[in-house]
Amino acid sequence: MTRARTFTLDFLDWEPWIETVDDIDATPEQLAAVDEIMRGKKGRAYWATLAHDVVALRGRMPLYTAILQGPGGGPRADRELAATAGSRVTGCVYCASVHARAYAQQVRSRETVQRLLDEGIATELPPRERAIVDFAAKLSTAPDAIGPDDLAPLTEAGLSDVEILDVAQATSIFANANRLMLTLGQGNLPDT
């Protein structure tokens, strides 16, 4: 495999640095949990790694889905942009690629998110996107430094309190996911 060295909208593989439950004598519960999560999705290695702790994995999935895809609150595009920005600043090329593609699909354009991946969080963005990216970047790198003043640009950009909560939750859960992915393996361009 060729290691992904830059951020990309391309599909990436993820290579674990520890054995997955697929590599060991997994319990039926572990295998069932991964199979349930993987219905029609790519990326089995990551979930098969997390399935060593099947109780935590089963608890994580409903929360992840509710935060990122749940109805109500803000647009899913905002949540995906927050996850992309957070992944960009933490250095998780795998998560950045996943959420950048989802954002591009939601807004039906790759331009903005491609610039974010290529140029970093300081790239020129429209006001709403700028507020989300700046907040997500700070929350991902210095959560203890977040204060009321950090919410003001989000409000000024038109986000409601519920939309701000959605952005904060999406950023936070992906800060966790980024750290797990970066600690347990690496994103790679698929073999060609």
N, C-alpha and C positions, 0 to 999 in steps of 0.2 A: 504494500500500500504506500501511496505517496502522502506524506503528512501535509495537511492543509495549513498553509502558512499565511494565508490572507483570508479576510472575510469574504463570503460569497453567497449568492443566492442558489448556488448549485446544491444538489442533494449530497450529503456527506454520510459516510459510514462512521460508526463509533467503535473504537477498539478498546476493550476493557484490559486493565492491567492486572486484574485478579480473575480467578475462575468465576464463571457464571453458573447458575443452577443447571444450565444445559451441559456443562462440562463435568458435573459431579453426579453422584447418585441422589438426584433431587427427589423430594417428596412429591406425591401426587398433588398436594395442595400448592406447592411452589410452581409446578408446571402449569396447573390449572389457572393460577393467578396471572402468569405471563401470557398464556393463551387467551385469556379473557381480555386483557389489555390490548393485545396485538391484533385483534380483529380488523383485518384489512390495513394495518399500519406497517410502516418500516421502523427499524431501530430495535429489534428484539434484544440485542446484546445488552443495552442499557437496562432494560426492565428485567432481564434475566440476571443481571448483576444485583439489582436492588431486591430481587426475590429471595436473597439469602435471609432477609427479614420480611417474611411474607405478611406479617401483621401490619408493619409500617407501610408496606407497599399497598396493601388493600385500603388502608386509611388515607393514604396520599392521593390516590386516583380520584375519588369523588371530590375532594377538595380542589385539586388541580383543574378538573373539568368544570366545576362550579365557578371558580374564579375566572378562568379564561373564556369559557363558552356559555356561561349561565345567562339566562334571559334577564332583561331589566338593566338598570344602570347605564353605563356608557356604551358607546359603540365598540364592537369587538376590535375594530381597527386600532382604537386607542390602546387597548390592552396589549395587542400584538406589537405595537410600536414601543410601548414601555418595556416589554420583554426583550425586544430587539436591542433597544438602547442599553438596557442593563447588561445584556449578554455581550454587547460590544465593549463596554468599559471593563467588564470582568475578564474578557479575553476568551470567552467560550464560543469558538467559531461554529461548533455544532448547533448550539441553541440559537445563535444569531441567524444561522442559515434557515433553520426551521421557522422561526418567528418572522423573519424578513419575508419569506415566501408567503406566509399566512397574511401578513400585513398587505403585501402587494396584491394578493387575491382579493382581500376585503375592499381595497380602494381602487382596484382594477388598473393599477399602474405600478411599475417597478422603479420609476425615476427617483422619487424621494428616498426610498429605502436603499436603493443602490448607492446614492450619494452618502447616506449615513454609513453604510458598510465601507465604502471606498475612502471617504475623507475623515470619518470619525464624527464624534458628537458635536464638534464645532462647526460642521457644515451648515450652509445657509438653509433655513427651513421656514415654512409659513408659521405665523404666531402660535397657533394651537399645537402644532407638532413640536415647535421649539420649546414650549412650556413643558410638554410631556417628556421630551428627551432630556431636558435639563434636570427635571425632577427625578426621573428614573436613574440618571447617571449619578446624581448625588446620593439618592437613597441606596443605590447598589454599592457605593464605595464608602460612604460616611453616614450611615443611618443615625448615628448618635448626634450628628450635626443638623439634622432636619428640625425645623421649627416653623412657627406660623408664617413667617415671611416667605418660606419656600412654597407655601400653598397659594400665595397671592398671585403669582403669574398664571397659575392654572385657572383661578377664578377670573382673572382679567382676560384670559383666552376663551372664556365662555364655558368652562367645565363647571357642572353643578357639584354639590358635595358628594353625591352618590358616584358621579363620574370620577372624582378625585379619589374616592375610596377604591374604585375599580382599578385605577392606574396604580395606586399604592399596593394593592393586593397582588396584581399581576407582576409588578416589579419585584416584590418581596419573595413571592414563591419561585420566581426564576433566579433570583440571587441564590436561593437555596439550591435549585437545580443546577445552576452553573457551577457552584462549588462542588457538588457531588460529581458532576461529569468531569471537571478538571482534576479532581482528586483521584478518581477511579479509572480514568482512561483518557483517550484523545480522539478528537474528530479527524477524519481522514477523507481525502478524495477517494472515491471508489476506484478499484483497479480497472483499467481500461485495456 
